[in-house]
């Protein structure tokens, strides 16, 4: 009985290993490098704090996208640009 359980567990492990190898070989499941996810870490240009892109305050200034940890940092950055 124990032999049967051990064989089933080994077959399940083998199945997942083969499935992962096939997916990697075919390129399935790889993220598109041109589309960063929401969990990518970006650096605030004012206080140099790292935040996730999904939780950051996003501002487009002069055609460029900036990520800030808070609205206060975004306001401070804009005021420094204007003089």
N, C-alpha and C positions, 0 to 999 in steps of 0.2 A: 504494500500500500504506500509506504514511504517512497519507494522507488518511483512510483507513478507520479506522486506529487512533485518530487525533485525533477523528474523529466518534464513535467508540465511547466514548472517555473523556469527551467532552462530554455524551453521552447519559446516561452513568452519573452524572455530577455533577448533571445536570438532574433525574434520577430522585430522587436523595437530597434535593435542595432542595425538590422538589414534595412528597415524602413528609413532610418536616419541616414544611412549611407546612400541609399537611392535618392533621397530628397536632396542631399548635398551634391551628388553627382549631376542631377538634373537641374540644379539651381533653384529649386522650389523653396519658398520660405525665406529667401534672402531679402532684406529690405532694400528698397531703391536708394542708392547713395545720393540722389539728387533731392530726395524728399526727407528732410530730417524730422524725426518724430517729436512728440511733445515732451519726451523725457530726455532730450539732448540738453546738456549743460551749456549755458551761455554766460558770458561775463558782463556784468554791469560796468559801463565805461566810467562811471563816476566813483563809486565806492569799491570797485573791483571784486564785488561779491559774485559768486557763481549761483545761478538759479536755473531751474528747468525752463525750457522755452514755453511750455504749456502754462506755467504760472507767472511768467514774466509780464511786465507792462511793455507793450510793443508800440514803438513810435516810428513813423517814417519821416525822416528829416533830410531834406535835400536829395531825395531819391534813394536814400540808403535806410535800411531797417536797423534800428537799435533796440536792444533789450535791456530793461531796467528792473531792478528788484522792487522798486516802489514808485509811486507817483512823485514823491519828493525828489528822488534822484532824476527823474525825467524833467521836472521843472528846473532843477539846478543845471542840468546839461543844456537845456534850451536857453537859459539866461546867460550861461557862459558863452554860448555861440553868438548871441546877439550883442554882447559887449558888456 
